Amino acid sequence: MTKGAIKAVFGAAVKKFADTVWRLCVITILSCLLAEPAEAQDPVPSEHPLFSRPIQEADGSKWDIQHLRIHVFIDPVNHVLRGEAMFDLVVTDTTMEMIQFPTDAVSIGGISLFGSDIDSVDTSIDVSVLALSDPRPSDSLVGIRIDFDINRGLYTVPLGSSSGEWTAVWTSFEPGNRAWIPFDVSVEDWLTAELRVSVPIPWRVFLAGEQQWDIESDGYRTTASLFASSGPLRNLGFFAVKEEEITSEDRRFVVALLPDDSPPVNEARISISRMERFFTQNLGMGEPDSSRYILFPGPRTASSSGAGLSFLPFDDLPAGLHPAEEDFQLAKAVASRWVTTHLPLSGWTDIWMAEALPSYMAALYVQDRHGEDAFLHVMWNRRDEYLVESRMYLRPLVWDRWNHPGELLDAHATGKGIWVLHMLGEAHGTEFIWEALNDLALLGKAGTVSTEELRIVLENVLELDLIKYFDQWVYAAGHPILDYAYDVASNQESIELTIDQIQEGYLVPSEFSFEVEVESASLVGVDRDEFLIDERRSFLRLPVSLRPQYVLLDPAGKLLFEYGDSLEPTSIVSSLRRNTSVRSRYVGSRRLLSGEVDASMLIALRPILAERTSPYIDRNLLEGVSRMAPSSSALRELLSVAKDTTARTRAFAIQYLGLFPGSSDARRTAFEVANSESDPHMLAAAVSALVRLDSTLAWPVLRSALVTESTGDIVRRTAAQLLLDAPVGDDEKLDAFRVLLDKKYADDLRTDAIFSLQNWSDDRDVRKEILSLWAASSVQLRSSILSFFRSMVLSENERELILEWMDVEPDPLLHRLLKSTLR
């Protein structure tokens, strides 16, 4: 896009904005003159806390940060994090008499100003205020130096160190988590930054900036990097780790740059390179650089990406069990690197783009790599996550109420956001999405980008007006909920179809406007017609030659909506039998799970299962069959699938056998798998089924799964989760759970054990043992320890110990948990 094109984009935007404002003014005036007085209504009927958040307003700062230089010193032995920060500010108000900045995460060692004297320093709990003895006039430059110790805002992990010495330290890359810097750095600020991190020589430092260099002196290595030379500052952070931790046998941290022969890491490298090639073909990503991807387990629960850097939990590495989801998570992190580098957002209200854009890019990679059924699986998983959240609250994607901007990174941003893009892709093709993203990146080079600019570039590529589309899907809340009914017209030549939009809620449109495909089937075949729905109640007429066997809305799953109470499961089953395409069968099998399933449908479903269309479709259908228990026909179908399909499909069938406790065939099949198979997913399914099928086998099976050295973590976690309900004495259960606290086990398994041990919270030895885990635990495990004690009456010794931890704990989340535990 040339400068002229960019100018044309903004010219078009200004014109559209002016036209819209004029229309709104005319409509408002006419409404005031013609409308009858209306009764006052409650503007916010929702009780969810999201709606009580303060409205975020523009920052009224009296200064503008031009440049900052931060130097952090890490002393892992003595648990010291010390920093010095230098800020260059330009006064933007008429005069500046004081400077206020947050200090809730740091201890100030000293403050000095260049060119001015400080009259006083007032430090409260959360902020420090510098009163200037000589007020500075507008446009003057002020230099500030702050020496500080970092108390919170970083993650630290001792890993396997017996001495408690830190072996890894890193910043949080999520939005709003720059609390380790003793100054407000707004996302709107355009500035340059230089970050230096000094660590002992055995350590390595990875930064998300550009032009990195290392300096070694006096036993320390200093790694420096520049950030955000042409846009708002983003992703100012670092990852420092003791080198032996990323080369050791247990590989607690894995850096893709370094040699490592473990299969998951090798597979991750291959996958990352493959993903970067895919995105490079569609976007201007430059040369792939896998050295910027840092993979690590446990302490963090989600991937977090920044410009040039991606952190990935170890659990997201490809394991072969759920390839579509695993590749989606990995590809999302790779795509996030491009999005955060090339699309600097203008504010937190547009943060949904940082979730939805890389999510949709990752889903398109899954489609290219694994096929349409895997793509649909990823999209419908995101859809269902959003629908579950929508039952708790509804909000527009562009939203200005929050206490912490991280609240905006919810299932609305990811789930609804990805479907906003997906519906456009379904209607017009996905090629235009890549073109629009490239155009948006050109705007990002010149400044920040926003939701409105996304709309404008999409309009220019598609040559369509998308104002109404964005108004209802992005700037409004909710989604269509449809009820429908039909009858044959009196002339027997058409169907009279009524579609009602029944969605309600604050900021939810009473009428969405959308095109929907309607499928009707009779003895002569299947017909599909498209209709525009733009009213609360719509009346449609479909020509037919015979009375239809069923009528379905949106059979291909192209629209984000919910059925009301009018969808008949028998209609879905009939559609599954008639439609052989992967898309229609996946969408139908997924919708089948949202309603009641009974054994009468099995005859119709059996031939579809026998075709083995796709493991994703088979999984949905097997879950439907399992809901028919205790039907003997359903049991026979599961036994058949458990013997002659792929490992993943067999695992689902074996797991569902546990719903048939009276069956000797189900028990025998599960027992044979538990004793002969090596696939971890199948073993975990067999253990789960056996515990349900035969209580006399439960304890021997679980004990074997827990103590056998060759048992993998997947199987062991399954056994631990089932142990509480096993028919065995409390002493045996207690001994089993205490064994799982050993550091040789994964954090997820130890967390499950701590949660289960709450049943023995009065046991002093149990409490003492759990407290002893703190010193050598990850953030994840420490959070579990605090959850264990939060609802208990603490002894004096326990309170003193928690107070000691709170004094030295740098992680903000753990600091809050420690504080709440003492309450």
Steps between C-alpha positions, in 0.01 A plus 500: 500500500655833392489827692224608262304187581542557872385858455198373309419256782502776759309733265230240459490445874456872571223529241317195638536631851357842401208338315428275798505791746263703276257207471507444875431869567198502266366174645545627856317828430210323328479243779476774762224677308291195411553244773262458790637524852636161612532357844849498647674163483788351691800556268709215642292195586805272519640427846836375376794694654623594151222757476600675822853570378601866468482651153854543373569854387790649309812561707522866600873483557697824531809353339605288207773237534749523213758241597573267789803297595464216748777288645411196712751307714412145603667334797343152505688378809385779731162544329571861404347683206635853475440753229568852389273689262562825316207680334505793259169690525356796310255716697169517311299714745554873557714418803591186690534535876506134597552153354301198619581138419416150634731336752286212623740243353832664588697651787651837411867536583551849359355756259680783323394754236724652238456876481260527797500450874252283686315687772355186658423133437177352635483120475172331586401136458451511126646826365784744550459874446795726418436867573729723291653804666525660157187434287586416139331687213334342200727331240794485738700177530526328839736214577429265792710222650348248740691231687274222620471143625233289329265339752227374264416486132745228396480123500777310677552125518754304704427181302706208632751704698538360850641832622192694389714700257302649214555329169259703288356852510267657246250778457134453426420588140127530544351849452514721807775304674789745481470547877868418542583843349461789747323721249181511294569401140172526313420295191431832327853629565730522200852467628822315463637280773820321584498204736815349652495189719813393691528140620780271622699346214331153522171671415342586166263791428242519221336831408210586273661811351724564203875550447607285794858482624691340790779638718694283745692652790596409859310170497177654368337493158296805402250456218355816348231569243304787347120511503227672298697745291197596288183456699346449843713302741392138519631185661779654704625191678761230532552133575816406697588141579797309641666332206520156659121501533453513124763235430429262789342157465165595647472796260283705728553791264554456130630773272457412136832666422698244702570131423235265627412152378171443680224407250249768613757776457620373164139474386433852629793637300378327186146627561616858564704503178203359308267761649736786425525387137120496477466849647792630291316389185199709603661786695821699498657330801859514382737209548389240757694520826416212732765610748250748644263229622542398862316188612448423865267300728277549798510840661293680236159381386484654153727600219614861496659667203680824431678672216769253401442271796251228590468316830328163472402263781661160462153346498440665161782306333373249245430165666290343227187458713304804380696618196257767383476671841875463564589652163241772551657611829851493356397678180314765698822588683690517171228720347491717813862585439408651163188674632668662800797609287311646203165605649561726804155560646379849582355404838370225727149525358638344180678214679253248357693532172816368672307182582268458203744572216774249597231248598343516156841488331581189707167339408575556130836330553322202659269486198796501263692242703230262627194556285153645529380274782791604723432866414134460598603324820715799601234754401218322686712459811549878505128547429397282793744676736339831408143365534578366848635841602205677335269334752687685776526838329489666159713792389601669173843411366599867520444566869612773739416360845759309700707507816790331326533484120574128527125459560452576130698191400197276550311252285316791339828633357615160377178307434266767371789694345620207291144438378460865396790441259388147413154613389659751262735229374209263438309765310783642287796259514803502728740648243376851573584459871870470421484799265325709764755404767785607273329833437439543873870432564587792271287725718674350804836620366372858507334479841252300701205305363149468637177314444380774267811472286448123482149566373623752243767273349248214484254730324763607246605143424142370476353819351214470748351716773563317830372768739183305582695175532743650751221684683315176580789253538782714647351809663190319631473200732359154451405290199177381336289238680249357256175310532326381186187320390366396160192363333403404147299766318142424405598460134749223598767672286700690765605507864407794719791550737497735800831599664497688831802674651458455875833635631481755783738691722680825562661635179368195308330595170137395487542430128822375345532524123653196333462255213412145596487183296189287544513128421187300436488131403231279356483171311613670180816655645656780704445870421696794638399864468648820649289772660568837659379521860479855635186511715401370841253266324557398139257316270655296219357288221692200360379330180462121540343216309448266799452546872849532659641242738688774683605866476833626641657845528865552404584131438863583411564687827603833346320725747554567871158439653310272738179311452226563749278205593381420148783274373404132481790248539327274247538777240875508563528121468306507174731772368807298603377205296420705192810722495832325446729806501746533787375848583134408520571190706731675742255786558209257534685271742601798712146635511374154590685526831313816596166317525350184642629175348314170542550140386244530222755701300767229507371315193534818299844587646657153459566518124652846541739368768588203282624733226770646733467836324738683733637447854347835598156397375541154655580658836181708494290200395654273766411750769146498366492119510631502858204712608270211401624286794393247622381400150652163400509615138710801599734271696549275196584800287762625747654151530526482124671838472734413789651216294551613144570873465786743556653539847335835569153381395544174695596699810173694488298180459684328790446797729126496427483127586517611863135604471396132481592362847296180464674382185763223522597572137574864582703395807697238306578742213621775733709251701668363186591850385638590844728195493612498137502850350787749517321805360462741799166635386351151471648396836350804672160422344523135612586595860211746509257239362613219732449707813140558398440146378626291791548638851699191602755579231509871572765510772745248340473678165546846649787395726677339204453813289635723779811307603618337177810690384418457130155655541481836325368820656180482293407163651621594847294821505191307391553250784554776756177675402306172539663396828277704731192296406676163506354240744803490729584629846604858568846398618580333168377805310702736720820301448447499123445875478802577719721296266390726214644807674851384409690749282565233235140534390364774273351814655153423364498164680631649825236773478228236468642322806500821709139566402400147600683522834253769612295204624774452764550868584479430876801270484800697635751285314320563170496877559868501594595297194312731263660809655843345452446498121502881474875568473558289188165546328384673183243778494233245408579274795524790744157617394367151577666505843329830585167370371539207739531733802270783396181368660668368817569639843875553501722415793735766635799332339324480164410870514857598579630290213255653251593850619865420432413383148296814435794726590720348229252383235552694172217350301189727510247219479662300780536812710124556478431133577729512803317808625158342452615180673579698816148640507 
